[in-house]
Amino acid sequence: MKYKPANHIQDLQYFGEFGGVNPSISDSSTYTFLSAKTMFDTFEGNADGCYLYSRHSSPSNLYLGEALAAMEGTETANVAASGMGAITSTLLQLCMAGDHVVSSRTIYGGTYAFLKNFAPRLNITTSFVDITKPEAVEAAVTKNTKVLYCESVSNPLLEVADIEALSKIAKKHNLTLVVDNTFSPLSITPKELGADVIIHSLTKFINGSSDTVGGVTCGSQNFINSLRSVNDGANMLLGPTMDSLRSASILKNMRTLHIRMKQHSNNAMYLAQKFEEDGLRTVYPGLPSHPSHELFKRMMNPDYGFGGMLTIDVGTLDKANELMELMQNENLGYLAVSLGFYKTLFSAPGSSTSSEIPLEEQKEMGLTDGLIRFSIGLDNDIERTYQRMKACMEKVEILALQEN
Ligand SMILES: *Cc1c(COP(=O)(O)O)cnc(C)c1O
């Protein structure tokens, strides 16, 4: 039986302070205590249900965290002000000076830059590996390795991690398997496949409105408590705290996530099939030509499809830029980074979101100049969208180019 993430989100019941159907927003940074003793206990971490200070936790953030934990099937979760706020706090909680991380080499540019350039300042080092090769992953593990890090579907190359196989390696070597599931909310439930900690950038599909950044770490009660510890908790001490007004707004957007993901996936599948038929080099996990198509199928919760992200390769950066500018002029979407919006977003990752990755390494991992990453929108009439995109491709001679 596959996990039913949307059911778990929908089954949560909220009563606002005045009986409202939405939880009341906690618009306070600090909280009163009726007795001094309870304040002391709360600092010691022993007063359940008491709030201390909003960098530690707040009712609104806990509501959103519980919805995300329900989605991912973890005991609990801690929301953060951004995806990077969740990722860096989680990694710094898990790693001490001298520790080592084994990470997929195809990860979000910011995460890559953090592990490659920033973490070494704290004497935390990382080996970047081809995550689709479990032997290579295991070979990179050293006696100092603490964390195995990957994205379930990677940015921007849409490589799929075999979370079950990685989890076996993690258990064997006593590592914490951390999975960034930003590209595949609802579709993939990493916890069910053996992941220990699941992270999202809420900025993308989960919020879906491109009006805020946000992040979350989902995990065991023990781990989340450690992140919040007043003595040595990375979230508590580094302070990437989400504001209550914003978490209330993300919680409301989350209620339509299942409907949106289905539409993103249906639209992306339609376009991916058409683009491939037209002879464009198309990468989409829903296509049988994708090297991890069968793996994705095995892992997925089938109701939500293969996600809203696809890439095409149009040969050169000039062609990519020409096409993207034209598509924006034709109102087919925005030339913008990020994903999960109601309109289609497109960008050339090599010169934008993955520009942190040195050119040499981009080449090695197959990140070509002419690559365009699409986050497919919620278009009601995807056939019309396709016809209009095709007209743009013909105009900039991309389709003709491919036929030669
Ligand atoms: C955007 C993104 C992040 C970073 O999230 P922010 O909310 O921008 O800090 C991390 N991982 C993935 C896969 C992303 O797409």
The ligand as an ORCA input file, in Angstrom:
! r2SCAN-3c Opt
* xyz 0 1
  C      14.868     26.305     -4.439
  C      15.464     25.059     -3.929
  C      16.154     25.055     -2.714
  C      16.393     26.312     -1.897
  O      15.212     26.822     -1.383
  P      14.993     28.384     -1.016
  O      13.589     28.392     -0.523
  O      15.202     29.143     -2.276
  O      15.982     28.721      0.015
  C      16.652     23.854     -2.260
  N      16.504     22.712     -2.958
  C      15.851     22.676     -4.142
  C      15.719     21.385     -4.860
  C      15.322     23.845     -4.665
  O      14.692     23.817     -5.837
*
